[in-house]
Amino acid sequence: MYELEPLSDEDTRNWDRLIEPYERRAFFHRKVWLDFLAASRNARIRYWSIRSSGRTIGFFVGGIIRKGPFRILGSPLRGWGTNVLGPVVNTDFDPPRFIAALDHTARQEGISMVEIESALLPEAHLDELGYNPVRSKTLIVELSPQDPDVMFRRIHRTARYQIGRAKRNGLTVEDCNDIGIVRESYDQWTEVLARKGLSPYYPERWVRLAFEKLKPLDLLFALCVRDPNGKPIATGLFPHDDKTLYYSLCTGSRIASWHLFPNDLLHWTAMEMAARRGLRVYNMCGYGHFRTQFGGELQETVRWHKFYNRSARVARSSYERLYDMRIHLRGWWNGKIARVGHREEAGE
């Protein structure tokens, strides 16, 4: 059997060094991202070694939060802006034994719900132990470090045309070190979402915190598209490591400038910068008409959750309905404010 053994404080401080030799570590396993989750989501990050017969198979990390009477373990949780977590291991990993160990630890620690997303865990084994799937899809774009022209040709011809138009329109893109880009990007994001009757899914201070933690470590492209007069008209904050670029934590644009095609140029520039650094993949963290233009392959993602009592299941369902209602209500209000502002600007 596998056992999950809590790490010492010293090992926790040396987390990045501990997981460096393991093949299946991802950007979101990094200590800086876990510290960001602890600070922004008020999660208590827990670190375990995966042990078997006296030897370490790998490591496991997750965050525990409390909602009312319920203790919830997420690796990760929905709403954390975290694509994957789960175990950090090599190829000699036995998923069924890990899942059994996780189940045992959750019961021992009085966890009401576990949620996990990791491509290492086969559906059949999760299903056997009572985990329920939530399926989604994401577009994975292959980058071409050796030949950017190949990468450009994979893009839909409409997007190629619009990228060219953006350049001919005099748009420029810069990677910003000024934290002021956070305020601008959040305002633009709010404007775009309000048009859809939605509102931002998390507060601006979380985006600011991510910028403060990731940018000094060169783990974030903070891109700003400017018009010929230097006015910022589109922005995106793209996390990355040395392998993968991720869709922006906060991306937006000024609707009045859409005719200049800043959004196409924004994402293409992020792809170019990533490819120049040798990154191989752009995970667009979702799908939709705009994202399909960049030549990605649609892949399924599955987030699994398990309830350890019925009341936790009911509470989660109620919380999700309340959360979605709040997002739409704030979006309606932001849209109303924006419409009033536009009428005032027009002198109506």
RAGI-V922322 format. One record per residue. RES is the residue in one small letter. OMEGA is omega in radians with two decimals (NA if undefined). Layout:
res | omega
RES | OMEGA
RES | OMEGA
This chain:
res | omega
m | 2.96
y | 3.01
e | 3.04
l | -3.08
e | -3.11
p | 3.11
l | 3.05
s | 3.11
d | -3.14
e | 3.12
d | 3.11
t | 3.11
r | -3.13
n | -3.03
w | -3.09
d | 3.11
r | -3.13
l | -3.04
i | -3.07
e | -3.10
p | -2.99
y | -3.01
e | -2.95
r | 3.07
r | -3.12
a | 3.10
f | -3.03
f | 3.04
h | -3.08
r | -3.10
k | -3.10
v | 3.12
w | 3.12
l | 3.06
d | 3.08
f | 3.10
l | 3.13
a | -3.08
a | -3.04
s | -3.07
r | -3.13
n | -3.14
a | 3.01
r | -3.08
i | -3.14
r | -3.10
y | 3.10
w | 2.86
s | 3.07
i | -2.99
r | 3.07
s | 3.10
s | 3.06
g | 3.13
r | -3.12
t | 3.11
i | -3.09
g | -3.08
f | 3.11
f | -3.14
v | 3.08
g | 3.11
g | 3.12
i | 3.04
i | 3.09
r | 3.02
k | -3.07
g | -3.12
p | -2.98
f | 2.99
r | -3.02
i | 3.10
l | 3.13
g | 3.07
s | -0.01
p | 3.00
l | 3.00
r | 3.13
g | 3.13
w | -3.11
g | -3.02
t | -3.02
n | -3.09
v | 2.89
l | 3.11
g | -3.05
p | 3.01
v | -2.96
v | 2.98
n | -3.03
t | -3.14
d | -3.02
f | -3.13
d | -3.06
p | -3.12
p | -3.14
r | 3.08
f | -3.12
i | 3.10
a | 3.12
a | 3.10
l | 3.12
d | 3.14
h | -3.14
t | 3.13
a | 3.13
r | -3.14
q | -3.04
e | 3.07
g | 3.12
i | 3.13
s | -3.14
m | 3.00
v | 3.04
e | -3.04
i | 3.04
e | 3.12
s | 3.14
a | -3.11
l | -3.00
l | -3.10
p | -3.10
e | -3.05
a | -3.10
h | 3.09
l | 3.13
d | -3.13
e | -3.11
l | 2.98
g | 3.08
y | -3.13
n | -3.09
p | 2.90
v | -3.01
r | 3.06
s | 3.13
k | 3.07
t | 3.08
l | 3.10
i | -3.10
v | 3.09
e | 3.07
l | -3.08
s | -3.11
p | -3.08
q | -3.04
d | -3.14
p | 3.14
d | 3.08
v | 3.13
m | -3.12
f | -3.13
r | 3.10
r | -3.13
i | 3.13
h | -3.06
r | 3.11
t | 3.13
a | 3.10
r | 3.13
y | -3.07
q | 3.04
i | 3.08
g | 3.10
r | 3.14
a | 3.13
k | 3.12
r | 3.08
n | 3.07
g | 3.13
l | 3.10
t | -3.12
v | 3.07
e | 3.04
d | -2.95
c | 2.99
n | -3.12
d | -3.11
i | 3.08
g | 3.12
i | -3.14
v | 3.14
r | 3.14
e | -3.10
s | -3.13
y | 3.09
d | 3.14
q | 3.11
w | 3.12
t | -3.13
e | -3.12
v | -3.12
l | -3.14
a | 3.10
r | 3.13
k | -3.08
g | -3.12
l | 3.08
s | 3.13
p | -3.06
y | 3.12
y | -3.04
p | -3.12
e | -3.09
r | 3.08
w | 3.12
v | 3.11
r | 3.14
l | 3.11
a | 3.11
f | -3.09
e | -3.10
k | -2.99
l | -3.03
k | 3.13
p | 3.14
l | -3.14
d | 3.11
l | -3.09
l | 2.90
f | 3.11
a | -2.95
l | 3.11
c | 3.06
v | -3.12
r | 3.07
d | -3.08
p | 3.11
n | 3.12
g | -3.12
k | 3.11
p | -3.09
i | 3.05
a | -3.10
t | 3.06
g | 3.12
l | -2.97
f | 3.04
p | 3.10
h | 2.91
d | -3.13
d | -3.13
k | -2.94
t | 2.97
l | -3.12
y | 3.12
y | -2.95
s | 2.99
l | -3.10
c | -3.12
t | -3.13
g | 3.12
s | 3.09
r | -3.05
i | -3.13
a | -3.11
s | -3.10
w | -3.13
h | 3.10
l | 3.10
f | -3.13
p | -3.05
n | 3.11
d | -3.14
l | 3.14
l | -3.07
h | 3.09
w | 3.12
t | 3.08
a | 3.11
m | 3.13
e | -3.12
m | 3.14
a | -3.13
a | 3.13
r | 3.11
r | 3.11
g | 3.09
l | -3.02
r | -2.97
v | 2.94
y | 3.09
n | -3.05
m | 2.96
c | 3.13
g | 3.14
y | -3.11
g | -3.03
h | -3.10
f | -3.06
r | -3.11
t | -3.09
q | -2.99
f | 2.95
g | -3.11
g | 3.06
e | -3.11
l | 3.12
q | 3.12
e | 2.99
t | -3.13
v | 3.02
r | -3.03
w | 3.05
h | 3.14
k | 3.11
f | 3.13
y | 2.95
n | -3.02
r | -3.10
s | 3.10
a | 3.12
r | -3.14
v | -3.11
a | 3.13
r | -3.13
s | 3.14
s | -3.12
y | -3.13
e | 3.10
r | 3.13
l | -3.14
y | 3.14
d | 3.12
m | -3.13
r | 3.11
i | -3.12
h | 3.14
l | 3.10
r | 3.10
g | 3.10
w | -3.11
w | 3.11
n | 3.11
g | 3.12
k | 3.12
i | -3.14
a | -3.13
r | 3.09
v | 3.13
g | 3.13
h | 3.12
r | 3.13
e | 3.11
e | -3.14
a | 3.13
g | -3.12
e | NA
